[in-house]
Structure formats: structure tokens, C-alpha cells
Amino acid sequence: MLLDLFGNHLNAQLPKTHIYACKIKNLYTEKWSLDQVQFISNDNLNGYNNQPFLVNGDEIYYVQRKPDDTNTDIYYCNLNLLTKSRITNSPGSEYSPRIYPNNKEIISAVYVPEFDSTIQNLIGINKLTGIHSKYFSTNKEK
């Protein structure tokens, strides 16, 4: 019981972080500057916002944990349309979202089950439905 409480305590200690996106002007000169700065995580000021993955200059997948949540989920932001959407809403936590190279409709991510933070599965997630569609690691076959 003590170990379980300690594990949950560690899981609760994710830092408050934020995500910004911007264009960099004059990148290859001595006087580069930031332009069109966007505050991506403005809807989660007191939570964990991390591990952004820029897809094509216009789209970002990232991980977010709101203060009242017990897990992280994957979110999507379209920088041109200024829209955000939640991709996953699972009992466990997803981390490190990337577009799967062999199928652009799949997000690969690390999945940590709700009650065992010692397990990390590499999974595929349907980016339209948020459903875990494939497990790449040997801990769970699907």
C-alpha cells in the first residue's frame, strides 16, 4: 500500500509547463528574431503541457495534463486555423506523440497504464478517433 501511494505521489508531480509556437525570421543570420508567437497551452495555465511534435509547420501534437486530471492525453493544434482538439481520453497516460511513418493516420506514442507506471508500451493511435489501434511492444498484443 505504501508503495502504491508513493508511486501515485510521483505521478502527480508533473511540472507546470507551457508550449509556444512561432516563426523564426532570418534564421541563418546573426540577427534572427521571433515572429507570430502563439501561446498554444493558454487553456491549461496551471497544468503540464509538453512534448510537442511539429508535423508540417502548421500542425502540432502535444501532451497535456490538466490540474484535475490524473493522466496525460494527446492534443492537436492547427496553427493556421487556431483550433485545438483532444485526441485521446484514456485511463492511462500517453507521451511522445509522433506521426507513424508508414501510416499518416496513426500517431505512435508511449502508453503508460493507469495502475502500473513501470510499464511503457509503444502504441499506435488512430488520430481521428483516439482509439488505441496497435501495440508495437511485447507487453501487450493487439
Order of alpha helices (4+ residues) and beta strands (2+ residues): alpha-beta-beta-beta-beta-beta-beta-beta-beta-beta-beta
